[in-house]
Each structure stands twice: as C-alpha cells, then as structure tokens.
Amino acid sequence: MDRKLLLGVALMIVIALAPTFLFKKAPAPVPSAATTGGAGGQGGGDSVAGRQRGSDTGSRPVPGAAPATVQQPTGSNPPPGPPAPPEDTVVVSSALYRYSFSSRGGRLIGATLLKYHSTVKADAAVPLEIIGTDASLFGLVEQGGVDSLRVADWPLTPSATALDVTTAIQTLTFTGSQGNKSVTVSYQFHPDDYRIEVSGKLDGVGPAGGLLLVGLGHGLRNTEADTASNHNEYGIVVRQQESKVTKLSSFDPTETKVFAGPFQWVALKSKYFTTSIMSADSTNPLAGVTATSQAPAPGEKKSFRADTRVSMALASDGRFGYTGYVGPMEFKRLKALGRDFDDVNPYGWPGFRVVIRFFTTPVRWLLVAMHQYLGLTYGVVLILFGVLIKGLTWPLQAKAMRSSMKMQELQPVLKALQAKYSNDPTALNREMMALYKEKGVNPLGGCLPMMIPMPVLWALFVVFQYSIELRGTPFLWLTDLSAHDPLYIIPLIMGVSMFAVSKIGQKGLPPNPQMASMVYVMPVAMTLLFSRFPAGLNLYYAVQNLAGLPQQWMLTQERLKRSAKPVVVVNTKKK
C-alpha cells in the first residue's frame, strides 16, 4: 500500500467510528438504582406520593393527526381534589420478568428483567430494574374537546392479587368507574416473551369518539457502568416508513416536542432496553407522540427523562388496543414482532443504515450461532471469527499485494513516461493505459481488495456497541467484551501487531521517508483511537493482524525475489 491508501484507510475509520465517541455528551454521574427510584437519575421513591407525582396530569399538549389538533385543558390551577385512595400492587411473574402494576389506573410501575443484571456495581447483585417507581407506563388519559379524563388516577379493581405466567398465557384485568364512565383494561402476558397485549373499553365516550393518551413513561433507569455512553443513547424512536430517533439530550429543560403520526410503533430506549407501544394493526396506526423533558437533576445540565405519551384514536364504542413491549432489545425477539421493530435501535446515519445493516445482520447471526451451537464463549468465537475472515480474504489480499508488486516494478517505466509526456496529459494517460494492458496490471488492484475487511470491521463495531446479546460477556481478564479494556492490553496488542505487519511489509520497497514514518504513526494513532472502543472489536482486529503475519512474510519474501530480477523497460521514444 502507498501513503495515500494508508491515509485513506485511516480517514475512513475516523469518519465512520470516531464521532460516536468524540461528540457524545458526557453528563455528570447520577446516583445508581440502589440510591434513587428514578429513570436515568430521576427522583421519586417507593411511596404512593412519589408515584402520584409521576402520574398523568392532563396538562400536557396532546398530539392528534397533526400538531394543529393539540389542545390544552381549561384551568391551569384546578382546585385540589380528595386524597388519592390507597393503591395495591399486582405482581406478574414469569421466568423472564417481574412486572408490577398499580391498582391506581392500572399503570405499570415496575419492570424487573430476571435474566439481566446492571453493570453498575451497586446494583449488580440483584436482577435489573429498567423503569422508576414514579413511572406511568400504560396510564390512560381520555382527551375530549378541552376536558381530560385522567383514568390513570382512578382506583381500579384487579382480577387477581398476583399472577404466575411461568407455564401459560395469563390475563390481568382492571375495572373501575367514575361518575357515568367506566373502564376495563386487560393485559395479556406471555411466558416466553416480553410482549404485553393490551385491550380495553372506556364507556361513555360519545358518538364522536375521542383521543386516548397512553403513558410511555419518563425514561429508563441507568443500568450501565458507562453512564455517559448509555445516556447518549436515550431517545424516542418513531416508525413510519423508516425509524427516526430523537435523542433526549437534544431537549431543552421542560421543552415539549410533538411528533405527528401516523406511526406503526413508538419507543423510549436506552442503549440496550426499551419501553414500546405498537399499534394493534397496520390499519389503525398511532396518531402521534408528545414528550415533555423533565427538569435536570441537581448538578446536571441536561435531563435524560421525558414524560412521553402516545395518542391513539378512540372509537365511539370506546374500545382500544395495542401491543406493549417492556424489556431488552434482543434482535431475535424484536424481529419476531414484525413491522421492522428490530430497528428500534437505529444505528448509523440516515441513508447509511441500510448499508450497515446489510453487514451487521449476518455478522450478529454468525457470532450468536457459533456461541449457541458450538458452545463456545464469545471471546473464543471472536478469535475463530477473526481467523475465518482472514482466511476468506487471504486470496483477495494476496492478489492486491501482488498487484502492488507489479506496480512497483513498473515505477521506472512510469517515471520515464511522465518525464516524456510532462506537457501532454492526454498522451501520458494513453501510454500509461497501454502499459498497464501490456503488463496485465490493474492500477486499482492493490487498493480495492484491501477495503474488503472494512465493512466487517464496521459491522463488528455496531454489533459490540449495541447488541445486548454480547453485553456483560467476560473473557479472560475482561469483564465485558462490549466495553473497553480497562487495562488497555488488547488495544496495545492490536497496535503492536499492526506495527509488525507494516514493518514486515516495508521490506524490499525503495526507501521512502514518508512511508517509513507512517509505519510508526499509524499503529500509534490506531491504538489511541481504538483504546476506548469495545474490547471485542480490538480482540478481533488484533487476531486479524496476527493471522495476517504469515501471509505478509511470505509475500514479502516473494517481493524480495522479484525485486532481484531486472526490470524490462519498454520503449518510450515517440513514434
């Protein structure tokens, strides 16, 4: 490779990967879930009063089919009502989760994922909780004209005091009434899935129908030791023809944003977990979303909480339905829900995501398949995967290096042609093309094959950065292959192996001070750049370099033999 190619490769890597780390907003550390009840640093607590503060208030703008339909309820300071009645908690348990529902409004106030643990040390000993106790998931507000009916505050009667969903599908129903209106809300749970099928009926809606607001919560708890990276991924995702994410960090304090539908589904997400609502079917989409940023916690400039509500049309008979998902962003489960719900975590830049997904999907599948069917740890899988990719790309890279050798052999002839036709670019180009054809040399042959491994490298970066299947996976001294190496050993091995490959590759080449300096500069630059990247990515790249050393040595020996042969100089005299 020449200097321009090396610089090009480095620039592509920096452009593709560095912005994720260089431009992320690093908020101040927040208390862990052991000391706070909030989502991502929110306050609250376990008291009924704390949950009341997180309930639906009806004082927010309401999205309809377009922003113009948003209306405000009358009265900014309504008189205080009677004290809220005591609320009971109904716990729904399976082998995967433990959901807690409040009898006040039938809201989901707790979601414990039994197969996962927080990577925050203070919370690592207990199963992971992803929402705060002041959350208001699935809390209902009927919006009719300028009046709001806050069903989320009603005392409701549950059909069971606890529910075991370990072996079969179960349904939990809440019923209640206020004045001339009554409500029935049913939640259906699956033993092997995080889906929650929701159906209900609100009596007394009227012939014109109405608009129903469904709470999606205020955000998710911080569950990751790398708080800044996790907070940077907090966002609202909406799906029309494609998925669009709005980072919560983009909100100004107490700012309200309205997203006009129709939407197939809406989600609040962190780096690895989500609370989502999907329309009952594609013919009855969600109308819109309203999100109001909460005030930042003390010592923070930004808030990573937003009171998020999804609006849907309410028919004259008062019936409604949707599918909720409260759990991990496991690709296989999300894919099974259809409607491209696996894109709830849209990575990469718009327009570039299709290219990235073309590589990430098969790479993720192969890594998980090797882990599951071969019974190997992901560290070993990565080592084998690196060797496999090197083996598959060996012929292409060998062809590229031999093409570079031919180009090197032709350098004296090319310099002679350049001197001869220095004032005639057209003739120079014609003679160079004729020379390439005569010698069977492709001037791009040394560059293009070297780019083949780059998409795999990008795909692995995305897989390790966002795939929950690899979250918290240990290997040797590494506690998490999706996080950076705390001892920086793997990045150093990657840098040293890169230097070795480059150093061997310089043998037999004409002296070039610029290329010689790049042999030292590039490994140092790449080591610094990759030092905060996932350890699994560094492990893969280091294995690639080590596996490439024999090939580089053999091709270098071939170059030394070829360079000993005299160069045949073609006739450069003008005809």
C-alpha positions as CSV (number, residue, x, y, z in Angstrom):
1,M,0.0,0.0,0.0
2,D,1.2,3.5,-0.7
3,R,0.9,6.5,1.6
4,K,-2.4,7.8,0.1
5,L,-4.0,4.4,0.6
6,L,-2.9,4.3,4.3
7,L,-4.2,7.8,4.8
8,G,-7.4,7.0,3.1
9,V,-8.0,3.9,5.3
10,A,-7.2,5.9,8.5
11,L,-9.6,8.7,7.4
12,M,-12.4,6.3,6.6
13,I,-12.1,4.7,10.1
14,V,-12.0,8.1,11.8
15,I,-15.0,9.4,9.9
16,A,-17.0,6.2,10.4
17,L,-16.3,5.5,14.1
18,A,-14.8,8.4,15.9
19,P,-17.9,10.7,16.0
20,T,-19.7,8.3,18.3
21,F,-17.0,8.9,21.0
22,L,-15.7,12.3,20.2
23,F,-19.0,14.1,20.1
24,K,-21.1,12.4,22.7
25,K,-22.3,14.5,25.5
26,A,-21.0,13.2,28.8
27,P,-23.3,14.1,31.6
28,A,-22.4,14.2,35.3
29,P,-22.7,10.9,37.0
30,V,-26.1,10.1,38.5
31,P,-27.0,8.1,41.6
32,S,-27.4,4.4,41.0
33,A,-30.6,2.5,41.1
34,A,-29.7,1.5,44.6
35,T,-30.0,5.1,45.8
36,T,-32.6,6.5,43.5
37,G,-36.0,5.5,42.2
38,G,-35.8,7.5,39.0
39,A,-35.2,6.7,35.4
40,G,-31.8,7.6,34.4
41,G,-31.2,9.6,37.5
42,Q,-34.8,10.6,38.3
43,G,-36.0,11.1,41.8
44,G,-39.1,9.5,43.2
45,G,-39.0,6.9,45.8
46,D,-41.3,4.0,46.6
47,S,-44.1,5.9,48.3
48,V,-47.5,6.4,46.9
49,A,-46.9,10.1,46.9
50,G,-43.8,9.6,44.7
51,R,-45.9,7.7,42.2
52,Q,-48.6,10.3,42.2
53,R,-46.0,12.9,41.2
54,G,-45.3,10.8,38.1
55,S,-48.9,10.2,37.2
56,D,-50.7,11.6,34.1
57,T,-51.8,15.2,34.8
58,G,-53.7,16.1,31.6
59,S,-51.8,19.4,31.5
60,R,-49.6,18.5,28.6
61,P,-50.1,19.2,24.9
62,V,-51.9,16.3,23.1
63,P,-50.9,15.2,19.6
64,G,-53.5,14.3,17.1
65,A,-53.1,13.5,13.5
66,A,-51.3,16.9,13.1
67,P,-49.8,19.4,15.5
68,A,-52.7,21.7,15.0
69,T,-55.0,19.3,16.8
70,V,-53.1,19.8,20.1
71,Q,-55.4,21.3,22.8
72,Q,-55.0,22.4,26.3
73,P,-57.4,21.6,29.1
74,T,-59.1,24.5,30.8
75,G,-57.8,25.8,34.2
76,S,-54.1,25.9,34.9
77,N,-54.7,25.6,38.7
78,P,-57.6,23.3,39.4
79,P,-58.8,23.1,43.0
80,P,-57.3,20.2,44.9
81,G,-59.4,17.1,44.9
82,P,-59.8,14.5,47.7
83,P,-56.8,12.5,48.7
84,A,-55.9,9.6,46.4
85,P,-57.1,6.2,47.7
86,P,-54.6,3.6,48.8
87,E,-53.2,1.6,45.9
88,D,-52.3,-2.0,45.8
89,T,-49.6,-3.6,43.6
90,V,-50.2,-6.7,41.5
91,V,-47.0,-8.6,40.6
92,V,-46.9,-10.6,37.3
93,S,-44.1,-13.1,37.2
94,S,-42.5,-15.4,34.6
95,A,-39.1,-16.9,34.1
96,L,-38.1,-13.7,32.2
97,Y,-39.7,-10.8,34.1
98,R,-41.5,-9.5,37.1
99,Y,-43.9,-6.7,36.2
100,S,-45.6,-4.7,38.9
101,F,-48.9,-3.0,38.2
102,S,-50.7,-0.4,40.4
103,S,-54.4,-0.6,41.2
104,R,-54.4,3.2,40.6
105,G,-55.1,3.5,36.9
106,G,-53.7,0.0,36.1
107,R,-50.3,1.5,35.4
108,L,-47.1,-0.4,35.1
109,I,-44.8,0.8,37.9
110,G,-42.0,-1.7,37.9
111,A,-40.3,-4.0,35.3
112,T,-37.6,-6.3,36.6
113,L,-35.8,-8.4,34.0
114,L,-34.7,-11.6,35.7
115,K,-32.1,-12.7,33.1
116,Y,-30.2,-9.4,33.3
117,H,-28.1,-7.5,35.8
118,S,-27.0,-3.9,35.9
119,T,-23.3,-3.3,35.2
120,V,-23.4,-0.6,37.8
121,K,-21.6,-2.2,40.8
122,A,-24.0,-1.0,43.4
123,D,-26.9,-2.8,41.5
124,A,-25.1,-5.8,40.1
125,A,-26.3,-8.2,42.8
126,V,-30.0,-8.0,42.0
127,P,-32.0,-8.5,38.8
128,L,-32.2,-5.5,36.6
129,E,-35.0,-2.9,37.0
130,I,-35.5,-0.7,33.9
131,I,-38.1,1.8,35.0
132,G,-38.6,4.0,38.0
133,T,-41.2,3.8,40.7
134,D,-42.7,7.1,39.6
135,A,-43.2,5.8,36.1
136,S,-46.6,5.9,34.4
137,L,-46.4,3.3,31.8
138,F,-49.8,2.5,30.1
139,G,-51.6,5.1,32.2
140,L,-54.6,6.4,30.3
141,V,-56.0,9.9,29.7
142,E,-59.0,10.4,27.6
143,Q,-58.9,13.7,25.7
144,G,-62.2,15.1,24.6
145,G,-62.5,18.7,23.5
146,V,-60.9,20.8,26.2
147,D,-61.5,18.3,29.0
148,S,-59.3,15.5,30.1
149,L,-60.4,12.4,31.9
150,R,-57.5,11.0,33.9
151,V,-58.2,7.3,34.1
152,A,-54.6,6.9,35.3
153,D,-55.7,8.3,38.7
154,W,-58.8,6.1,39.1
155,P,-58.8,3.4,41.8
156,L,-59.3,0.2,39.8
157,T,-60.1,-3.4,40.9
158,P,-57.7,-6.0,39.6
159,S,-58.9,-9.5,38.7
160,A,-56.0,-11.1,40.7
161,T,-53.7,-10.1,43.5
162,A,-50.8,-11.8,41.8
163,L,-50.2,-13.7,38.5
164,D,-47.9,-16.5,37.6
165,V,-47.1,-16.7,33.9
166,T,-44.4,-19.3,34.1
167,T,-46.2,-22.0,32.1
168,A,-49.1,-20.5,30.2
169,I,-50.5,-17.2,28.9
170,Q,-52.4,-15.3,31.6
171,T,-54.6,-12.2,31.6
172,L,-54.8,-9.5,34.2
173,T,-57.9,-7.2,34.1
174,F,-58.6,-3.9,35.8
175,T,-62.1,-2.5,36.1
176,G,-63.4,0.7,37.7
177,S,-65.8,3.7,37.2
178,Q,-66.1,7.4,37.9
179,G,-69.5,9.1,37.6
180,N,-71.2,7.9,34.4
181,K,-68.0,6.5,32.9
182,S,-66.3,3.1,33.4
183,V,-63.2,1.5,32.1
184,T,-61.9,-2.1,31.6
185,V,-58.3,-2.7,30.8
186,S,-56.9,-6.2,30.1
187,Y,-53.2,-7.1,29.9
188,Q,-52.2,-10.5,28.4
189,F,-48.8,-11.9,29.2
190,H,-46.7,-14.5,27.5
191,P,-44.3,-16.8,29.5
192,D,-41.5,-16.7,27.0
193,D,-41.8,-13.1,25.7
194,Y,-41.8,-9.5,26.9
195,R,-44.9,-8.7,24.8
196,I,-47.9,-7.3,26.6
197,E,-51.1,-7.4,24.6
198,V,-53.4,-4.6,25.8
199,S,-57.1,-4.3,25.1
200,G,-59.8,-2.2,26.8
201,K,-63.1,-0.3,26.7
202,L,-63.9,3.1,28.0
203,D,-67.7,3.6,28.3
204,G,-69.4,6.9,27.8
205,V,-67.1,8.2,25.1
206,G,-69.9,9.5,22.9
207,P,-70.7,9.2,19.2
208,A,-67.9,11.5,18.0
209,G,-65.2,9.2,19.6
210,G,-62.2,10.8,21.1
211,L,-58.4,10.7,21.6
212,L,-56.7,8.3,24.1
213,L,-53.3,9.1,25.6
214,V,-51.2,6.2,26.8
215,G,-48.3,6.9,29.0
216,L,-44.9,5.5,27.9
217,G,-43.1,6.6,31.0
218,H,-40.5,9.2,31.8
219,G,-37.4,7.2,30.6
220,L,-35.4,4.3,31.7
221,R,-33.0,3.8,34.6
222,N,-29.3,3.9,34.1
223,T,-28.3,0.3,34.0
224,E,-24.7,0.7,32.6
225,A,-21.4,1.4,34.3
226,D,-20.6,3.6,31.3
227,T,-23.2,6.2,32.2
228,A,-22.2,8.7,29.6
229,S,-22.5,6.2,26.8
230,N,-25.8,4.9,28.0
231,H,-27.3,8.4,28.5
232,N,-26.1,9.3,25.0
233,E,-28.4,6.6,23.6
234,Y,-31.5,7.7,25.5
235,G,-34.1,8.6,22.9
236,I,-37.6,8.5,21.4
237,V,-38.0,6.3,18.3
238,V,-40.9,6.6,16.0
239,R,-41.6,4.4,12.9
240,Q,-43.4,5.5,9.8
241,Q,-41.8,4.4,6.6
242,E,-38.4,4.3,8.4
243,S,-37.3,4.6,12.0
244,K,-36.3,8.1,13.3
245,V,-34.7,8.6,16.7
246,T,-34.7,11.9,18.7
247,K,-32.1,11.9,21.5
248,L,-33.5,13.1,24.8
249,S,-30.3,15.1,25.2
250,S,-31.5,17.3,22.4
251,F,-34.4,18.6,24.5
252,D,-34.1,21.9,26.4
253,P,-35.2,21.7,30.0
254,T,-39.0,21.4,30.3
255,E,-39.3,21.6,26.5
256,T,-42.3,19.9,24.9
257,K,-41.9,18.2,21.5
258,V,-44.9,16.9,19.4
259,F,-44.4,14.2,16.8
260,A,-47.3,14.0,14.4
261,G,-48.1,10.5,13.2
262,P,-49.3,8.1,11.9
263,F,-46.8,5.7,13.4
264,Q,-46.6,2.0,13.4
265,W,-44.8,2.0,16.8
266,V,-43.2,4.3,19.3
267,A,-40.4,3.5,21.7
268,L,-38.4,5.0,24.6
269,K,-35.0,3.5,24.6
270,S,-31.7,3.3,26.3
271,K,-28.6,1.6,24.9
272,Y,-30.0,-1.9,25.5
273,F,-33.6,-1.7,26.8
274,T,-36.9,-0.2,25.6
275,T,-40.5,0.5,26.6
276,S,-42.5,0.5,23.5
277,I,-46.1,0.7,22.1
278,M,-47.1,-0.9,18.8
279,S,-50.4,-0.2,17.1
280,A,-52.8,-3.1,17.2
281,D,-52.6,-3.5,13.4
282,S,-51.3,-1.5,10.4
283,T,-54.8,-0.2,9.6
284,N,-55.1,1.6,12.9
285,P,-51.8,3.4,13.5
286,L,-50.8,5.5,16.4
287,A,-51.8,9.2,16.0
288,G,-48.8,10.9,17.5
289,V,-46.5,11.4,20.4
290,T,-46.0,14.2,23.0
291,A,-42.8,14.3,25.0
292,T,-42.0,16.9,27.8
293,S,-38.5,17.0,29.1
294,Q,-38.2,16.9,32.8
295,A,-36.0,19.3,34.8
296,P,-32.4,18.3,35.0
297,A,-31.2,16.6,38.3
298,P,-29.1,18.7,40.6
299,G,-25.6,19.2,39.1
300,E,-26.7,18.2,35.6
301,K,-27.1,20.5,32.6
302,K,-29.3,18.1,30.6
303,S,-32.2,15.9,31.5
304,F,-32.5,12.4,30.2
305,R,-36.1,12.0,31.3
306,A,-39.1,13.0,29.2
307,D,-42.8,12.5,30.1
308,T,-43.8,10.6,26.9
309,R,-47.4,9.9,25.8
310,V,-48.7,8.2,22.8
311,S,-52.1,9.2,21.3
312,M,-54.4,6.9,19.5
313,A,-57.9,7.3,18.1
314,L,-60.7,6.2,20.5
315,A,-63.8,4.8,18.6
316,S,-67.3,5.8,19.6
317,D,-67.8,2.4,21.3
318,G,-64.8,3.2,23.5
319,R,-62.7,0.2,22.5
320,F,-58.9,0.4,22.1
321,G,-56.0,-2.0,21.9
322,Y,-52.2,-2.0,21.3
323,T,-49.1,-4.2,22.0
324,G,-46.6,-3.1,24.6
325,Y,-43.0,-4.3,24.9
326,V,-41.0,-3.7,28.1
327,G,-37.7,-5.5,28.0
328,P,-34.3,-6.0,26.3
329,M,-33.6,-5.1,22.7
330,E,-32.8,-8.7,21.8
331,F,-32.7,-8.8,18.0
332,K,-34.4,-12.2,17.6
333,R,-37.4,-11.1,19.8
334,L,-37.7,-7.7,18.1
335,K,-37.6,-9.3,14.7
336,A,-40.4,-11.7,15.5
337,L,-42.8,-8.9,16.3
338,G,-42.6,-7.7,12.7
339,R,-43.1,-4.3,11.2
340,D,-39.3,-3.7,11.4
341,F,-39.5,-3.5,15.2
342,D,-35.9,-4.8,15.2
343,D,-35.0,-1.2,14.0
344,V,-36.0,0.2,17.4
345,N,-32.3,1.0,17.9
346,P,-31.5,2.7,14.6
347,Y,-27.7,3.0,14.4
348,G,-25.7,4.9,11.9
349,W,-26.6,8.0,9.9
350,P,-29.8,8.1,7.9
351,G,-29.3,6.7,4.4
352,F,-26.2,4.8,5.6
353,R,-28.1,2.5,7.9
354,V,-29.2,0.2,5.0
355,V,-25.5,-0.4,4.1
356,I,-24.5,-1.1,7.8
357,R,-27.4,-3.4,8.4
358,F,-26.5,-5.4,5.3
359,F,-23.4,-6.5,7.2
360,T,-24.4,-6.3,10.8
361,T,-27.3,-8.7,10.5
362,P,-25.3,-11.7,9.2
363,V,-22.3,-10.9,11.4
364,R,-24.5,-10.8,14.5
365,W,-26.3,-14.0,13.5
366,L,-23.0,-15.9,12.9
367,L,-21.5,-14.8,16.2
368,V,-24.6,-15.8,18.1
369,A,-24.9,-19.1,16.2
370,M,-21.2,-20.0,16.9
371,H,-21.8,-19.3,20.6
372,Q,-25.0,-21.3,20.9
373,Y,-24.4,-24.3,18.6
374,L,-20.7,-24.8,19.2
375,G,-20.9,-24.0,23.0
376,L,-18.0,-21.5,22.8
377,T,-17.5,-18.3,24.8
378,Y,-17.8,-15.2,22.8
379,G,-14.1,-14.5,23.3
380,V,-13.2,-17.7,21.6
381,V,-15.9,-17.1,19.0
382,L,-14.2,-13.8,18.1
383,I,-10.8,-15.4,17.8
384,L,-12.2,-18.0,15.4
385,F,-14.2,-15.4,13.6
386,G,-11.1,-13.3,13.1
387,V,-9.1,-16.3,11.7
388,L,-12.1,-17.2,9.5
389,I,-12.4,-13.7,8.0
390,K,-8.6,-13.6,7.4
391,G,-8.8,-17.0,5.7
392,L,-11.7,-15.9,3.4
393,T,-10.0,-12.6,2.5
394,W,-6.5,-14.2,2.1
395,P,-6.7,-14.7,-1.7
396,L,-8.1,-11.2,-2.3
397,Q,-5.4,-9.6,-0.1
398,A,-2.7,-11.7,-1.8
399,K,-3.9,-10.6,-5.2
400,A,-3.8,-7.0,-4.0
401,M,-0.3,-7.2,-2.7
402,R,0.9,-8.9,-5.9
403,S,-0.7,-6.2,-7.9
404,S,1.2,-3.6,-5.8
405,M,4.4,-5.5,-6.6
406,K,3.8,-5.2,-10.3
407,M,3.1,-1.5,-10.0
408,Q,6.3,-1.1,-8.0
409,E,8.2,-2.9,-10.8
410,L,6.7,-0.5,-13.3
411,Q,7.7,2.6,-11.4
412,P,10.9,3.3,-13.5
413,V,8.9,3.0,-16.7
414,L,6.1,5.2,-15.4
415,K,8.6,7.9,-14.3
416,A,10.1,7.8,-17.8
417,L,6.7,8.2,-19.4
418,Q,5.8,11.1,-17.0
419,A,9.0,12.9,-17.9
420,K,8.5,12.3,-21.7
421,Y,4.8,13.5,-21.7
422,S,5.0,16.1,-19.0
423,N,3.3,18.6,-21.2
424,D,0.7,16.3,-22.8
425,P,-1.6,14.7,-20.1
426,T,-3.8,13.0,-22.7
427,A,-0.9,11.2,-24.3
428,L,0.5,10.3,-20.9
429,N,-2.7,8.7,-19.9
430,R,-2.9,6.8,-23.2
431,E,0.6,5.5,-22.9
432,M,0.1,4.5,-19.2
433,M,-3.1,2.6,-20.1
434,A,-1.3,0.8,-22.9
435,L,1.5,-0.1,-20.5
436,Y,-1.0,-1.5,-17.9
437,K,-2.7,-3.5,-20.6
438,E,0.6,-4.9,-21.9
439,K,1.8,-5.9,-18.5
440,G,-1.6,-7.1,-17.2
441,V,-1.7,-4.7,-14.3
442,N,-4.8,-3.2,-12.8
443,P,-3.8,0.2,-11.2
444,L,-6.7,-0.2,-8.7
445,G,-5.9,-3.9,-8.0
446,G,-3.8,-3.0,-5.0
447,C,-6.4,-0.9,-3.3
448,L,-9.9,-2.3,-3.7
449,P,-9.3,-5.8,-2.2
450,M,-7.7,-4.2,0.8
451,M,-11.1,-2.5,1.5
452,I,-13.0,-5.8,1.8
453,P,-12.4,-6.3,5.5
454,M,-13.5,-2.7,6.4
455,P,-17.3,-3.4,6.2
456,V,-16.9,-6.3,8.6
457,L,-14.9,-4.1,11.0
458,W,-17.7,-1.5,10.9
459,A,-20.3,-4.2,11.4
460,L,-18.5,-5.6,14.4
461,F,-18.2,-2.1,15.9
462,V,-22.0,-1.8,15.7
463,V,-22.6,-5.3,17.0
464,F,-20.4,-4.8,20.0
465,Q,-21.7,-1.3,20.7
466,Y,-25.4,-2.1,20.6
467,S,-26.1,-5.8,20.7
468,I,-27.4,-6.8,24.1
469,E,-26.5,-10.5,23.3
470,L,-22.9,-9.5,23.9
471,R,-23.5,-7.2,26.9
472,G,-21.6,-8.2,30.0
473,T,-19.8,-11.1,28.4
474,P,-16.5,-11.8,30.1
475,F,-13.3,-13.2,28.6
476,L,-10.0,-13.7,30.5
477,W,-9.4,-10.5,32.5
478,L,-12.1,-8.7,30.5
479,T,-15.5,-8.3,32.4
480,D,-17.4,-7.1,29.4
481,L,-16.4,-7.5,25.7
482,S,-18.8,-4.8,24.7
483,A,-16.9,-2.3,26.9
484,H,-13.4,-1.0,26.6
485,D,-10.5,-3.0,28.0
486,P,-9.9,-1.4,31.5
487,L,-6.2,-2.5,31.4
488,Y,-5.7,-1.4,27.7
489,I,-3.9,-4.7,27.0
490,I,-5.9,-5.7,23.9
491,P,-5.5,-2.3,22.2
492,L,-1.8,-2.5,22.8
493,I,-1.6,-5.9,21.3
494,M,-3.6,-4.6,18.3
495,G,-1.2,-1.7,17.9
496,V,1.9,-3.8,18.2
497,S,0.6,-6.4,15.7
498,M,-0.3,-3.7,13.3
499,F,3.2,-2.3,13.5
500,A,4.7,-5.8,12.9
501,V,2.5,-6.2,9.8
502,S,3.5,-2.8,8.4
503,K,7.2,-3.2,9.3
504,I,7.4,-6.6,7.5
505,G,5.5,-5.2,4.5
506,Q,8.2,-2.4,4.1
507,K,10.9,-4.9,3.3
508,G,12.0,-4.8,-0.3
509,L,10.4,-1.4,-1.0
510,P,12.5,1.6,-2.2
511,P,13.5,4.0,0.6
512,N,10.6,6.4,1.4
513,P,10.8,8.6,4.4
514,Q,7.1,9.3,4.4
515,M,6.1,5.7,4.3
516,A,8.7,4.9,7.0
517,S,7.1,7.4,9.3
518,M,3.7,6.0,8.6
519,V,4.8,2.6,9.8
520,Y,5.2,4.2,13.3
521,V,2.5,6.8,13.2
522,M,-0.4,4.7,12.1
523,P,-0.2,2.0,14.8
524,V,0.1,4.7,17.5
525,A,-2.8,6.6,16.1
526,M,-5.0,3.5,15.7
527,T,-4.1,2.3,19.3
528,L,-5.2,5.6,20.7
529,L,-8.4,5.7,18.6
530,F,-9.3,2.1,19.5
531,S,-8.4,2.3,23.2
532,R,-12.0,3.2,24.2
533,F,-13.7,1.0,21.6
534,P,-15.3,-2.3,22.7
535,A,-12.7,-4.8,23.8
536,G,-14.2,-7.4,21.5
537,L,-13.6,-5.2,18.5
538,N,-9.9,-4.8,19.5
539,L,-9.6,-8.5,20.0
540,Y,-11.0,-9.2,16.5
541,Y,-8.7,-6.7,14.9
542,A,-5.6,-8.0,16.9
543,V,-6.4,-11.6,15.7
544,Q,-6.7,-10.3,12.2
545,N,-3.3,-8.7,12.4
546,L,-1.6,-11.8,14.0
547,A,-3.3,-14.1,11.5
548,G,-2.0,-11.9,8.7
549,L,1.7,-12.0,9.7
550,P,2.5,-15.3,7.9
551,Q,0.9,-14.1,4.7
552,Q,2.7,-10.8,5.0
553,W,6.0,-12.6,5.5
554,M,5.5,-14.9,2.5
555,L,4.5,-12.1,0.2
556,T,7.5,-10.0,1.4
557,Q,9.8,-12.9,0.5
558,E,8.2,-13.1,-2.9
559,R,8.7,-9.3,-3.4
560,L,12.4,-9.6,-2.5
561,K,12.9,-12.4,-5.1
562,R,11.0,-10.4,-7.7
563,S,13.0,-7.2,-7.0
564,A,16.2,-9.1,-7.7
565,K,15.1,-9.6,-11.3
566,P,16.0,-6.9,-13.9
567,V,13.1,-4.6,-14.9
568,V,12.2,-4.7,-18.5
569,V,11.9,-1.1,-19.7
570,V,9.6,-0.5,-22.7
571,N,10.5,1.8,-25.5
572,T,9.4,5.3,-24.5
573,K,10.5,7.1,-27.7
574,K,7.9,9.0,-29.7
575,K,6.6,7.2,-32.7
